[in-house]
Amino acid sequence: MTHFDPNAAATKDSGIFGLPFTVEESKLILIPVAWEATTSYGSGTFYGPQAIFAASKQVDLYDRDLGNFFEAGIAMLEHSPHIQEWNAKARTAALKIISEKIDDSQKNILAALNAVNHYSEKLNKYIYNETKKWLNQDKFVGLIGGDHSIPFGGIQSFLEKYPNMHVLHIDAHADMRQAYEGFEYSHASIMYNVITKTPLEKLIQVGIRDFCEDEAKFIENNSVRISTFFDADLAEQKMIGRSWSSLCDDIIQHLGSEVYISFDIDGLAPHFCPHTGTPVPGGLDFNEVLYLFKKIIQSKRKIIGFDLSEVSLGKITPHSSSGMVDPASEWDANVAARLLYKLCGWTLYSYEH
């Protein structure tokens, strides 16, 4: 930090947010997970971590709420070639099923499904081990996707260190489908898997506005462990005069003292993330989300980790300033980078207070 000027432009060889820290020097480690094997509508989340990294160089470091929290150290790991290899193989198999360009014999369908599920399990194990490695070194960890299937292994690892933690899930979708399109670890099944395959005590969902009947029944049948704040209900409450602050209080009262945040970018209103894979009308305002984070900390709860997923770029070109992002879709990464910075900030603030 001796020669680092936080007011200057980020240098070409700097790390995430233009910071100078090594992994060893950093209190918070960001794990990029370039994965979109089971993406079923729009694609492009594979490039999410790379695009967020590029956009982060434009984020001003000083924060009015948190000051120079970055001084605790934030570093993003290098992309894993293993994940890239597994994603390519799983995506090839998945597309045969999603696009229905496969022989309809049971043998061929099962082979493709088994391949996707096999590589998804390899990813889960990798993320579990990588997350555990850094948590065991008393680091904080954030995951950057990729599609929303990516945090399963990470949540498993967090639960071992923080067995009483609750998950705050911000999303347009309930993600409670069982093996969506046959894929056990689909992006649309992440919270179903968390509820059915981990000992998580409580899941609090906010902004949900797209779900099927089976998901609605699953939520209802698991009401002790799942509290869902549907977007339509939140919007209606605001229409009849309730403040967002009081609605945040309703949400927060369901949270335990240790909170893990799982944030799908499409939880925001679509104008903040127009290129995400499955945008849905409605959603949260950017400042509403930031205020919710702030109120969580003001309630004396701690944010102990997070994931951020589904940042998609749509069309990829080699001609933009970042070298890979279509200028029309840089907005998504720009929003995500600022959201990520706040997630980092409140997590580090939790550690210091």
C-alpha positions in Angstrom: 0.0 0.0 0.0 3.0 2.3 0.3 2.8 3.7 -3.2 -0.9 3.0 -3.9 -3.0 6.1 -4.6 -6.7 5.2 -4.2 -7.7 8.4 -5.9 -5.8 7.6 -9.1 -6.9 5.6 -12.1 -6.5 1.9 -11.9 -3.3 0.6 -13.5 -3.3 -2.1 -16.2 -1.7 -4.7 -14.0 -3.8 -4.0 -10.9 -6.2 -6.5 -9.3 -10.0 -6.3 -8.8 -11.2 -2.7 -8.3 -7.7 -1.6 -9.2 -6.3 -2.7 -5.9 -2.7 -3.7 -5.3 -3.2 -6.6 -2.9 -1.9 -10.2 -3.3 -4.1 -13.1 -2.2 -1.8 -13.5 0.9 -2.3 -9.8 1.9 -6.1 -9.8 1.5 -8.7 -10.5 4.1 -11.4 -11.2 1.4 -10.9 -13.6 -1.4 -13.1 -13.6 -4.5 -13.4 -16.9 -6.4 -14.4 -16.5 -10.1 -16.5 -19.4 -11.4 -16.9 -19.2 -15.2 -19.8 -21.7 -15.5 -23.0 -21.8 -17.4 -23.4 -25.5 -18.2 -27.2 -25.7 -17.6 -28.2 -22.2 -18.7 -31.6 -22.7 -20.4 -32.5 -19.4 -22.0 -30.0 -16.6 -22.6 -26.3 -17.3 -22.3 -23.2 -15.3 -21.6 -22.8 -15.8 -17.8 -19.5 -17.8 -18.5 -17.9 -14.4 -19.1 -19.5 -12.8 -16.0 -16.4 -12.9 -13.7 -14.1 -11.6 -16.4 -16.5 -8.7 -17.3 -17.0 -7.8 -13.6 -13.2 -7.7 -13.1 -12.9 -5.3 -16.1 -15.7 -3.1 -15.0 -14.4 -3.0 -11.4 -11.5 -0.8 -12.5 -13.9 2.1 -12.9 -15.3 1.9 -9.3 -14.3 4.8 -7.1 -12.9 3.3 -3.9 -14.1 5.7 -1.3 -17.4 4.8 0.3 -19.5 7.3 2.3 -20.9 4.6 4.5 -17.7 2.5 4.9 -14.8 4.8 4.2 -11.6 3.0 2.9 -12.7 -0.5 3.8 -10.6 -1.8 0.9 -7.5 -1.4 3.0 -8.3 -4.7 4.6 -7.4 -6.3 1.3 -9.5 -7.7 -1.5 -8.1 -10.1 -4.2 -9.7 -12.1 -7.0 -8.1 -15.5 -7.8 -7.1 -16.5 -11.3 -9.6 -18.4 -13.4 -9.4 -22.2 -13.0 -8.6 -24.1 -16.2 -10.3 -27.1 -14.7 -13.6 -25.2 -14.4 -13.3 -24.0 -18.0 -12.7 -27.5 -19.2 -15.6 -29.0 -17.2 -17.9 -26.3 -18.3 -17.1 -26.8 -22.0 -17.8 -30.5 -21.8 -20.9 -30.1 -19.7 -22.3 -27.4 -21.8 -21.8 -29.4 -25.0 -23.8 -32.3 -23.4 -26.5 -30.0 -22.0 -27.1 -28.2 -25.3 -28.0 -31.5 -26.9 -30.9 -31.8 -24.5 -31.9 -28.2 -24.2 -32.0 -27.7 -28.0 -33.5 -31.2 -28.5 -30.8 -32.0 -31.0 -30.3 -35.5 -29.7 -31.4 -38.9 -30.7 -34.5 -39.6 -28.5 -33.3 -43.0 -27.4 -33.2 -43.3 -23.6 -29.5 -44.4 -23.8 -28.3 -41.2 -25.5 -30.4 -38.9 -23.3 -29.1 -40.6 -20.2 -25.5 -40.3 -21.4 -25.9 -36.6 -21.9 -27.6 -36.1 -18.5 -25.0 -38.2 -16.8 -22.2 -36.1 -18.3 -23.7 -32.8 -17.2 -24.4 -34.1 -13.7 -20.9 -35.6 -13.5 -19.1 -32.3 -14.3 -21.5 -30.4 -12.1 -20.6 -32.6 -9.2 -16.9 -32.0 -10.0 -17.5 -28.3 -9.9 -19.4 -28.5 -6.6 -16.5 -30.4 -5.0 -13.9 -28.0 -6.4 -15.8 -25.0 -5.1 -16.3 -26.7 -1.7 -12.6 -27.4 -1.3 -11.5 -24.0 -2.6 -13.9 -22.2 -0.3 -12.9 -24.3 2.7 -9.2 -23.7 2.1 -9.7 -19.9 2.4 -12.2 -20.1 5.3 -9.7 -22.2 7.2 -7.2 -19.4 6.8 -9.7 -17.0 8.4 -10.3 -15.2 5.1 -13.7 -14.1 4.0 -14.9 -15.6 0.7 -17.1 -14.3 -2.1 -18.1 -16.3 -5.2 -18.5 -14.7 -8.6 -20.5 -16.6 -11.3 -21.3 -17.8 -13.7 -24.9 -19.1 -13.5 -26.6 -19.5 -10.2 -25.8 -23.2 -9.7 -22.2 -22.2 -8.7 -22.6 -21.6 -4.9 -23.7 -25.0 -3.8 -20.3 -26.3 -2.8 -19.5 -23.0 -1.3 -22.6 -22.9 0.9 -21.8 -26.5 2.1 -18.4 -25.2 3.2 -19.7 -22.1 4.8 -22.2 -24.2 6.8 -19.3 -26.2 8.3 -17.7 -23.0 9.7 -21.0 -21.1 10.3 -23.5 -23.9 11.1 -26.1 -21.4 12.4 -25.9 -19.1 9.3 -29.0 -18.1 7.4 -29.1 -17.6 3.6 -30.6 -14.4 2.2 -31.5 -15.2 -1.4 -32.2 -12.3 -3.7 -33.6 -13.4 -7.1 -36.3 -13.1 -9.6 -36.7 -16.9 -9.5 -37.5 -19.2 -6.7 -34.8 -21.7 -8.0 -36.7 -24.6 -6.3 -37.1 -26.8 -9.3 -36.1 -30.4 -8.8 -33.5 -31.4 -11.4 -34.7 -28.9 -14.0 -34.6 -30.4 -17.5 -33.1 -33.4 -15.9 -30.0 -31.6 -14.6 -29.6 -32.3 -10.9 -27.5 -29.2 -10.3 -29.3 -26.8 -12.6 -29.2 -23.1 -12.1 -32.9 -23.3 -11.5 -32.4 -25.9 -8.8 -29.9 -24.3 -6.5 -32.1 -23.5 -3.6 -34.0 -26.8 -3.9 -30.6 -28.5 -3.5 -29.6 -26.2 -0.6 -32.8 -27.1 1.2 -32.8 -30.8 0.5 -29.1 -31.6 0.6 -27.6 -29.3 3.4 -28.6 -28.7 7.0 -29.3 -25.0 6.4 -31.7 -23.8 9.1 -33.3 -20.9 7.3 -33.6 -19.5 3.7 -35.1 -16.1 3.3 -36.0 -15.2 -0.3 -36.6 -11.6 -1.6 -37.8 -10.4 -4.9 -39.2 -13.7 -6.2 -41.6 -13.2 -9.1 -41.2 -16.2 -11.4 -42.0 -19.7 -10.2 -44.0 -22.7 -11.1 -46.8 -24.4 -9.1 -44.4 -27.2 -7.9 -42.1 -24.5 -6.5 -44.9 -22.7 -4.8 -46.0 -25.9 -3.1 -42.4 -26.7 -2.1 -42.1 -23.3 -0.5 -45.4 -23.7 1.3 -44.6 -27.2 2.5 -41.2 -26.1 3.9 -42.4 -22.9 5.6 -40.4 -23.5 8.7 -37.2 -23.4 6.8 -38.2 -21.0 3.9 -39.6 -17.5 4.2 -40.3 -16.0 0.8 -41.0 -12.3 0.2 -42.6 -12.3 -3.2 -42.0 -9.3 -5.4 -45.7 -8.7 -6.0 -46.4 -8.5 -2.3 -43.5 -6.1 -1.7 -44.7 -3.9 -4.5 -48.3 -3.9 -3.3 -47.1 -2.9 0.2 -45.2 0.0 -1.2 -48.3 1.0 -3.2 -50.4 1.3 -0.1 -47.9 3.5 1.6 -45.5 1.2 3.5 -41.9 2.4 3.4 -39.1 0.2 2.1 -37.4 0.7 5.5 -40.3 -1.0 7.3 -40.4 -3.8 4.7 -36.7 -4.4 5.3 -37.4 -4.7 9.0 -39.9 -7.5 8.1 -37.3 -9.3 6.1 -34.5 -8.9 8.6 -36.5 -10.2 11.5 -36.3 -13.7 9.8 -32.5 -13.5 9.6 -30.1 -15.0 12.2 -27.0 -13.3 13.5 -24.8 -14.7 10.6 -26.0 -14.0 7.1 -24.8 -15.4 3.8 -26.1 -13.5 0.7 -26.8 -15.4 -2.5 -27.5 -12.7 -5.1 -28.8 -13.5 -8.6 -28.4 -10.2 -10.5 -31.9 -10.7 -12.0 -33.3 -9.9 -8.6 -32.8 -6.3 -9.6 -35.2 -4.6 -12.0 -34.3 -5.5 -15.6 -33.1 -2.1 -16.5 -30.1 -2.8 -14.2 -29.3 -6.1 -15.9 -30.9 -6.2 -19.4 -28.6 -8.9 -20.7 -29.1 -11.4 -17.9 -30.2 -14.8 -19.1 -33.8 -14.8 -17.8 -34.9 -11.2 -17.1 -38.3 -10.7 -15.4 -40.4 -7.5 -15.1 -40.6 -6.0 -11.7 -37.7 -6.4 -9.2 -35.7 -4.4 -6.7 -34.1 -1.0 -7.2 -30.4 -0.9 -6.8 -30.6 1.5 -3.9 -33.2 -0.6 -2.2 -30.8 -3.5 -2.2 -28.0 -1.4 -0.8 -30.3 -0.1 1.9 -31.3 -3.6 2.9 -27.6 -4.5 3.2 -27.0 -1.5 5.4 -30.0 -2.3 7.7 -28.8 -5.8 8.1 -25.6 -4.5 9.6 -27.4 -1.8 11.6 -29.4 -4.7 13.2 -26.1 -6.0 14.6 -26.1 -9.0 12.2 -23.0 -10.0 10.3 -22.6 -10.7 6.6 -20.2 -13.6 6.6 -20.0 -14.4 2.8 -21.8 -14.1 -0.5 -22.1 -15.1 -4.1 -23.1 -13.0 -7.1 -24.3 -14.7 -10.3 -26.1 -14.5 -13.6 -24.2 -11.4 -14.9 -24.5 -12.0 -18.6 -23.0 -10.2 -21.6 -25.1 -11.2 -24.5 -23.1 -10.7 -27.7 -19.3 -10.9 -27.2 -17.0 -8.8 -29.3 -13.2 -8.4 -29.3 -13.3 -4.7 -29.9 -14.3 -3.0 -26.7 -11.9 -1.3 -24.2 -11.9 -4.4 -22.0 -11.0 -6.6 -24.9 -14.1 -8.9 -24.7 -17.3 -7.1 -23.7 -19.9 -5.8 -26.1 -20.2 -2.1 -25.2 -24.0 -2.5 -25.2 -23.8 -5.0 -22.3 -21.0 -3.3 -20.3 -23.9 -1.8 -18.2 -24.6 -5.2 -16.6 -21.0 -5.6 -15.5 -20.9 -2.0 -14.4 -23.9 -2.5 -12.1 -22.6 -5.8 -10.9 -19.1 -4.4 -10.0 -20.7 -1.8 -7.8 -23.0 -4.3 -6.2 -20.0 -6.5 -5.6 -18.0 -3.7 -4.0 -20.8 -3.0 -1.5 -21.0 -6.7 -0.7 -17.3 -6.7 -0.1 -17.6 -3.6 2.0 -20.3 -4.7 4.3 -18.7 -8.2 4.8 -15.4 -6.5 5.8 -17.2 -4.1 8.0 -18.9 -7.0 9.8 -15.4 -8.4 10.5 -14.2 -5.1 12.0 -17.2 -4.4 14.1 
